[in-house]
Amino acid sequence: MKESLTPGLTFQFSFLVSEEKTVPRLYPESEEFQSMPRVFATGFMVGLLEWACIRAVAPHIDWPREQTVGTAINVTHTAATPPGLTVQIRGRLEKVEGRKLTFFLEADDGIDKICEGYHERFVIDAAKFTARAMKKAVSSEP
């Protein structure tokens, strides 16, 4: 981690919602999702929030050797966003506690505020993290 990774870092991130990011596309094998409205899926929204945070901190860590992984999410999703609208995320790094990063995030779609809350990420050594995950995968094989 670089000394520039400090609380107060602010960032913005924009994303045009496409049909591919709607609820029916979240789990195509789910019959239940297939009958739901074609609006921005909460699952995709969470991924978008993560992407915004990853992009914001990348210049402040030794990317790609160091990366961040999500460890907690506590956000609202209060308004539906149809395809064709652009989601604008505004974020602020609230706390840096060792390798733990806490972000405050909010987003709107140009018409409504759609999201607000907190997200935690942890700075990892990518090679060590991947090695542990692969060891876990191998140990779970029959």
Secondary structure, DSSP 4 states (H G I P E B T S, - for coil): --TT--TT-EEEEEEE--GGGBHHHHSTT-HHHHTS-SSB-HHHHHHHHHHHHHHHHGGGTTTTTEEEEEEEEEEEE-S---TTPEEEEEEEEEEEETTEEEEEEEEE-SSSEEEEEEEEEEEEEHHHHHHHHHHHHHHT--
